[in-house]
Amino acid sequence: MPKIALTERRNPDTVNIDLMDSYNIAKTLNNEDKKVALAIEQTLPEVGKAIETIAQAFRKGGRLAYFGAGTSGRIGVLDASECWPTFGTEHGMVCGFIAGGETALRLPVEDSEDSAELAQQDLKTFSPTPNDIIVGISASGNPRYVLTIMEEAQKIGCKTIGISSNPEAKLQTFSTIFINPIVGEEAITGSSRMKSGTAQKMILNMLSTGAMIRIGKTYENYMIDVRMCNEKLFERGRRIVSEIADITMEQAADYLQASNNNVKIACVMAIKNCSAEDAKKYLDAQDGILRKVI
């Protein structure tokens, strides 16, 4: 009899969940969710190594791409899509692919995870080079789509990062770095959108955020490369410049206007009392890292 993957086993603590009232269902699910952060804590050496590997790739002009099916694919696309407004990345620097394409973001395309052909198509669309980092995401770590992506990426010379919740995942074979938080059986048997999905979201947050910090996309804990494209973000940009340069919000707005709404340049202008052109030169000389300039 084939061995059942951890993500498909029954959870002994939730066998009677269908007999519980609503409060105790919530309490039981919350107790299961508490296990996620503790499981990730055990993988922090691998997470840290992955962050540095991604940052090194970014410094060389490389890109980061997430590949997954179902919940895993949706989480990857989500993390990738949020890097542009949060960290001011260029489009294409962080990409997310889901088996089954755009349709699978909203509707289930369950058989897509078994397709090596779809994997080849998506990898061709991304067109990886050895400077790029490929991240395969899967709770079980066994879908043909993800395994094909990772195997082909390694042949090209890419470094690969595998994220799973199954210690026996085949994904490990094709991963330069394997991140495997053991979150245990899901509250609802096989529903890996729950604890496994939460773990994936937390890990991707750490990978993208950590790498962006390492390449200077933050100053202290300010998102210094924020793209100001709505009222909330304009307000945030003014506040960041005001607090870093210790000037009024009105003065911050003036500097932002003079810098074409570039928070870093506005900060340097205010602190060094220089033009936008000179501020850009200061930043370029330090690879855009504001800490080194001010």
C-alpha positions as CSV (number, residue, x, y, z in Angstrom):
1,M,0.0,0.0,0.0
2,P,1.5,3.4,-1.0
3,K,2.5,5.7,1.8
4,I,0.1,8.5,2.5
5,A,1.7,12.0,2.3
6,L,1.5,14.0,5.5
7,T,-0.7,16.6,3.9
8,E,-3.3,13.8,3.2
9,R,-3.4,12.2,6.6
10,R,-6.2,12.7,9.1
11,N,-5.7,15.0,12.1
12,P,-6.6,13.2,15.3
13,D,-7.3,16.5,17.1
14,T,-10.1,17.5,14.7
15,V,-12.0,14.2,14.1
16,N,-15.1,15.5,15.9
17,I,-15.0,19.0,14.4
18,D,-18.4,18.4,12.7
19,L,-20.0,18.0,16.2
20,M,-18.6,21.3,17.5
21,D,-20.5,24.6,17.8
22,S,-19.2,27.6,15.9
23,Y,-17.0,29.0,18.7
24,N,-15.2,25.6,19.2
25,I,-14.7,25.2,15.5
26,A,-13.0,28.6,15.5
27,K,-11.0,27.7,18.6
28,T,-9.9,24.4,17.1
29,L,-8.8,26.0,13.8
30,N,-7.0,28.7,15.7
31,N,-5.1,26.1,17.7
32,E,-4.0,24.4,14.5
33,D,-2.9,27.7,13.0
34,K,-0.7,28.4,16.1
35,K,1.5,25.5,15.0
36,V,2.4,27.2,11.7
37,A,4.8,29.8,13.0
38,L,6.5,27.3,15.3
39,A,7.0,25.0,12.3
40,I,8.5,27.8,10.2
41,E,10.8,28.6,13.1
42,Q,12.5,25.3,12.6
43,T,13.3,26.2,8.9
44,L,14.8,29.6,9.5
45,P,18.4,28.6,8.5
46,E,17.1,27.5,5.1
47,V,14.9,30.6,4.9
48,G,17.8,32.9,5.6
49,K,20.0,31.1,3.1
50,A,17.2,31.5,0.5
51,I,16.9,35.2,1.2
52,E,20.6,35.8,0.7
53,T,20.6,33.7,-2.5
54,I,17.7,35.8,-3.9
55,A,19.4,39.0,-2.9
56,Q,22.6,38.0,-4.6
57,A,20.6,37.2,-7.8
58,F,18.9,40.6,-7.7
59,R,22.3,42.3,-7.4
60,K,23.4,40.6,-10.6
61,G,20.2,41.6,-12.5
62,G,18.5,38.2,-11.9
63,R,14.8,37.7,-11.4
64,L,12.7,35.7,-9.0
65,A,9.8,33.5,-10.2
66,Y,7.3,31.5,-8.2
67,F,5.6,28.4,-9.7
68,G,2.8,26.5,-8.1
69,A,-0.6,24.8,-8.7
70,G,-3.9,25.6,-7.0
71,T,-3.6,27.4,-3.6
72,S,0.2,27.4,-3.9
73,G,0.2,29.0,-7.3
74,R,-2.3,31.7,-6.1
75,I,-0.1,32.6,-3.1
76,G,2.9,32.9,-5.4
77,V,1.1,35.2,-7.8
78,L,-0.1,37.3,-4.9
79,D,3.3,37.8,-3.4
80,A,4.8,38.6,-6.8
81,S,2.1,41.1,-7.6
82,E,2.6,43.0,-4.4
83,C,6.4,43.6,-4.9
84,W,5.8,46.4,-7.4
85,P,3.8,48.8,-5.2
86,T,5.6,47.9,-2.0
87,F,9.2,48.0,-3.1
88,G,9.1,49.8,-6.4
89,T,10.5,46.8,-8.3
90,E,10.5,46.9,-12.1
91,H,7.8,44.8,-13.7
92,G,9.2,41.3,-14.3
93,M,11.7,41.3,-11.4
94,V,9.4,39.1,-9.4
95,C,6.9,36.9,-11.3
96,G,4.3,34.4,-10.3
97,F,3.0,31.5,-12.4
98,I,0.0,29.2,-11.6
99,A,-0.7,25.9,-13.4
100,G,-3.7,26.6,-15.6
101,G,-2.9,30.3,-16.1
102,E,-5.2,33.2,-15.5
103,T,-8.3,31.0,-15.3
104,A,-6.9,29.0,-12.4
105,L,-6.5,32.2,-10.3
106,R,-10.3,32.3,-9.8
107,L,-11.6,28.9,-10.9
108,P,-10.2,25.4,-10.1
109,V,-8.3,23.7,-12.9
110,E,-7.4,20.7,-10.8
111,D,-5.8,18.5,-13.5
112,S,-3.3,21.3,-14.4
113,E,-1.0,20.2,-11.6
114,D,-0.4,16.9,-13.4
115,S,0.7,18.6,-16.6
116,A,4.4,18.6,-17.6
117,E,3.3,20.3,-20.8
118,L,1.9,23.3,-19.0
119,A,5.1,23.5,-16.9
120,Q,7.2,23.6,-20.1
121,Q,5.0,26.4,-21.5
122,D,5.1,28.5,-18.4
123,L,8.9,28.1,-18.1
124,K,9.3,29.1,-21.7
125,T,7.2,32.2,-21.0
126,F,9.4,33.2,-18.1
127,S,12.5,32.3,-20.2
128,P,14.9,31.8,-17.3
129,T,18.7,32.3,-17.3
130,P,21.3,31.0,-14.8
131,N,21.0,34.4,-13.0
132,D,17.4,33.8,-12.1
133,I,15.9,32.0,-9.0
134,I,13.1,29.6,-9.4
135,V,10.8,28.8,-6.5
136,G,8.6,25.7,-6.6
137,I,5.7,25.8,-4.1
138,S,3.6,22.7,-3.2
139,A,2.2,21.4,0.0
140,S,2.7,17.8,-1.0
141,G,5.8,18.6,-3.1
142,N,4.8,16.0,-5.7
143,P,2.8,17.6,-8.5
144,R,4.2,16.9,-12.0
145,Y,3.8,20.6,-12.9
146,V,6.1,21.8,-10.1
147,L,8.6,19.0,-10.4
148,T,9.0,19.6,-14.2
149,I,9.6,23.3,-13.6
150,M,12.3,22.6,-11.0
151,E,14.0,19.8,-12.9
152,E,14.2,21.9,-16.1
153,A,15.3,25.0,-14.2
154,Q,18.2,23.1,-12.7
155,K,19.3,21.9,-16.2
156,I,19.4,25.6,-17.3
157,G,21.7,26.3,-14.3
158,C,19.2,28.2,-12.1
159,K,19.3,28.0,-8.4
160,T,16.0,26.5,-7.1
161,I,14.1,26.9,-3.9
162,G,11.5,24.3,-2.9
163,I,8.7,25.0,-0.4
164,S,6.7,22.1,0.9
165,S,5.0,20.7,4.0
166,N,5.8,17.1,3.3
167,P,9.2,15.7,4.5
168,E,9.0,13.0,1.8
169,A,8.3,15.5,-1.0
170,K,9.9,14.6,-4.4
171,L,10.4,18.4,-4.7
172,Q,13.5,18.1,-2.4
173,T,15.4,16.3,-5.2
174,F,15.2,19.3,-7.5
175,S,15.8,22.0,-4.8
176,T,19.1,23.8,-4.2
177,I,17.4,25.0,-1.0
178,F,14.5,23.0,0.5
179,I,12.2,24.8,3.0
180,N,10.0,22.3,4.7
181,P,7.9,23.4,7.7
182,I,6.2,20.4,9.2
183,V,2.8,21.9,10.1
184,G,1.2,18.5,10.6
185,E,-2.1,17.2,9.3
186,E,-4.7,19.7,8.2
187,A,-7.8,20.4,10.3
188,I,-9.8,19.2,7.3
189,T,-8.1,16.2,5.8
190,G,-6.2,17.1,2.6
191,S,-7.2,20.8,2.7
192,S,-3.7,22.2,2.2
193,R,-5.1,25.7,1.6
194,M,-5.2,25.9,5.4
195,K,-2.0,25.4,7.5
196,S,0.2,24.6,4.5
197,G,-1.1,27.6,2.6
198,T,-0.6,29.8,5.6
199,A,3.0,28.6,5.9
200,Q,3.6,29.2,2.3
201,K,2.3,32.8,2.5
202,M,4.5,33.5,5.6
203,I,7.6,32.1,3.9
204,L,7.1,34.0,0.7
205,N,6.6,37.2,2.7
206,M,9.9,36.5,4.3
207,L,11.7,35.6,1.1
208,S,10.6,38.7,-0.9
209,T,10.7,41.1,2.0
210,G,14.1,39.9,3.2
211,A,15.7,40.0,-0.2
212,M,14.3,43.5,-0.8
213,I,15.8,44.7,2.5
214,R,19.2,43.2,1.6
215,I,19.3,45.1,-1.6
216,G,18.4,48.5,0.0
217,K,14.7,48.7,-0.7
218,T,14.1,49.8,2.9
219,Y,15.6,52.5,5.1
220,E,15.4,51.3,8.7
221,N,11.8,49.8,8.5
222,Y,10.4,52.4,6.0
223,M,9.4,51.1,2.6
224,I,11.6,53.7,1.0
225,D,11.0,52.7,-2.6
226,V,7.2,52.8,-2.4
227,R,5.5,53.8,-5.6
228,M,3.1,56.6,-4.9
229,C,0.1,55.7,-7.1
230,N,-2.9,56.5,-4.9
231,E,-3.9,58.9,-2.1
232,K,-2.9,56.5,0.7
233,L,0.6,56.0,-0.8
234,F,1.1,59.7,-1.5
235,E,0.4,60.3,2.2
236,R,2.8,57.5,3.2
237,G,5.5,58.9,1.0
238,R,5.1,62.4,2.5
239,R,5.2,61.0,6.0
240,I,8.3,58.9,5.3
241,V,10.2,61.9,4.0
242,S,9.0,64.1,6.8
243,E,10.1,61.6,9.5
244,I,13.5,60.7,8.0
245,A,14.5,64.3,7.2
246,D,12.8,65.8,10.2
247,I,10.9,68.3,8.2
248,T,7.2,69.3,8.0
249,M,4.7,67.4,5.8
250,E,4.4,70.5,3.6
251,Q,8.2,70.6,3.1
252,A,8.2,66.9,2.4
253,A,5.5,67.4,-0.3
254,D,7.7,70.1,-1.9
255,Y,10.7,67.9,-2.0
256,L,8.7,65.0,-3.4
257,Q,7.3,67.2,-6.2
258,A,10.9,68.3,-7.0
259,S,12.1,64.7,-7.1
260,N,9.3,63.4,-9.3
261,N,7.8,61.6,-6.3
262,N,11.0,59.6,-5.6
263,V,11.1,59.2,-1.8
264,K,14.9,58.4,-1.7
265,I,15.8,61.4,-3.8
266,A,13.5,63.6,-1.7
267,C,15.2,62.5,1.5
268,V,18.7,63.1,0.2
269,M,17.7,66.5,-1.2
270,A,16.3,67.5,2.2
271,I,19.1,66.2,4.3
272,K,22.0,67.3,2.1
273,N,20.3,70.5,0.8
274,C,21.1,69.5,-2.8
275,S,19.4,69.3,-6.2
276,A,17.5,66.2,-7.4
277,E,20.2,65.6,-9.9
278,D,22.9,65.6,-7.2
279,A,20.8,63.5,-4.9
280,K,20.5,60.9,-7.6
281,K,24.3,60.9,-8.1
282,Y,24.8,60.3,-4.4
283,L,22.4,57.4,-4.5
284,D,23.9,55.9,-7.7
285,A,27.3,55.9,-6.1
286,Q,26.0,53.8,-3.3
287,D,23.9,51.4,-5.4
288,G,20.7,53.2,-4.3
289,I,21.1,52.3,-0.6
290,L,19.9,55.3,1.3
291,R,21.6,54.3,4.6
292,K,25.0,54.7,2.9
293,V,24.2,58.2,1.7
294,I,22.7,59.7,4.8
